[in-house]
Amino acid sequence: MELMLYLIVGGIIGVVLGTLMARTRAQAQQQELVDQRVEALKDETVESTRRRVENEVRAELSESVRAELVEKFTAEAKNEAEDAAQRIKREAEAEADKLIKDAEIKSREVVLAAQKEGEAELKSRRAEQQKIEERLSNRESNLDARAERLDEREEAVKTREQQVAESEAQFSSRELELERQRGEVELVLEKVAGYSAEQARAELVARMVNQAELEANRKIKVIEEQAEEEADKRAQKIISVAVQRYAGDFVAEKCVSVVSLPSDDMKGRIIGREGRNIRALEAASGVDIIIDDTPEAVIVSGFDPVRREIARRSLDKLIADGRIHPTRIEEVVAKTDQEVAQSIKEAGEQAAFELGIHGLHPELIKMVGRLKYRTSYGQNMWSHSIEVGFLCGLMASELGVNVKMARRAGLLHDIGKALTHEQEGSHAIIGADLCRKYGEHEIVRNAVAAHHNDEPQNSVIAHLVIASDALSGARPGARREILETYVKRLEDLERISMSFKGVEKTYAIQAGREIRVMVEHGSIDDAGAFALSRDIARKIEDELTYPGQIKVTVIRETRAIDYAR
């Protein structure tokens, strides 16, 4: 370390001396230039003085007088030039001496400062090295003490191992004796019972397994009945309080895709000459405009509900204005696009304001607003999300859970449906990725991802979101289904139920919200009927997609018939 400091100080001194030498060389060059300038000035002064004198006396004096005067004045000019040169040289030498002295003083100051800095650095390094040596010394003492304790413990372990080895030897001899006695007892029992040990063990295991299964089914049935009874009471109370406190209006909305026309003549104006107007409208809005034989109506078709809304509003404005041409169409669509974007943002802010949610990312607010133009089974997703948020908050307050986080999870649970037309995958997973991207809490993200069982529920709020979603979507009039989808679900319910052994008949009732299964009483007992209902319910959950919940009822009936003659 000291060597390094000496090297640093030596480097600094070398740099200073190099600088002084370079400055000295520069001063020498400057002195040489001054000498050359003085000689040139001297010659120039003498020549100019001689010429001036010759010009002055040329007209008045004779040649001899003129030559004498020229020589005189030339000698005077030379003396004056030599005096000026000597004066300039003395001043340059004085200036050079002064610069050299200043450079020497500055170099001494730099060297002294470097020496002081090096001494301070050396002192601090020595102090630090001394502390390190003290710590190493303390650690070495501790290691010595630990080594002594380890030696003592090793001795104790060796003693204990010897004792254990002696005990193991005693146990081994005793175990051999017990094994010999047990073999003798087994031979006696086999002679008395007439069964071998393997046969008796297999029969005993089979009986114990059957008995354990029956006992387990009975206990599971009792426990689940008690749990269901208690859960039903508590759930009925919580849901009744939540529904009573939230009495929101419901209107079955859909994304309107039909634009009414004042007359069929307007269809020709919308199409335009050689179809230029309709092509401009489709290109600007990104949807398909269908003009068929439907009287006084035009159909707007497209996967993006927001674009459909922009096209619908633009058509209404163009029809009301009457000026329909490509330039006007582009202006109206651009203006309508801004209006719809503003309405989407306002809808998202309104939903967050109604639920009292703060700090939502602006992009999430826009996504919530886009749900206003998205429907599921005829139910508007924006209204559904607000309703689920209120129900989650009310049930959370009854359970003593974080109300604000529950409302937040309820509002965002279907946020992925705003992008399902743009991205592939489950809307729950898409929504969970959005929540993670924009900094939502892990509980909210899990509630969004798990509300359709795409991942396990990790909190009470996740279960509340599932219950609120089912409550909002399954109540009468909330959603509508296509007839073919409804019939297909009933058929799938009956097909799944009939795939189990011992099932005799199945009936899907209450619009597919309950499946009743008739079983053969000789093939399935009471405990088996209970297990069968659970298995059917699990298989329905795995294979079908449906709103709300489906009740599975297994019926086992025994009929005794006789005739009196």
Secondary structure, DSSP 8 states (H G I E B T S, - for coil): -HHHHHHHHHHHHHHHHHHHHHHHHHHHHHHHHHHHHHHHHHHHHHHHHHHHHHHHHTTTS-HHHHHHHHHHHHHHHHHHHHHHHHHHHHHHHHHHHHHHHHHHHHHHHHHHHHHHHHHHHHHHHHHHHHHHHHHHHHHHHHHHHHHHHHHHHHHHHHHHHHHHHHHHHHHHHHHHHHHHHHHHHHHHHHHHHS--HHHHHHHHHHHHHHHHHHHHHHHHHHHHHHHHHHHHHHHHHHHHHHHHH------------EEE-S-THHHHHHH-GGGHHHHHHHHHH-SEEE--S-TTEEEEE-S-HHHHHHHHHHHHHHHHH---SHHHHHHHHHHHHHHHHHHHHHHHHHHHHHHT-----HHHHHHHHHGGG-EETTEEHHHHHHHHHHHHHHHHHHHT--HHHHHHHHHHTTGGGGSTTTS-S-HHHHHHHHHHHTT--HHHHHHHHHTTTSS---SHHHHHHHHHHHHHHHSTTS----HHHHHHHHHHHHHHHHTSTTEEEEEEETTTTEEEEEE-TTT--HHHHHHHHHHHHHHHHHH---SS--EEEEEE---------
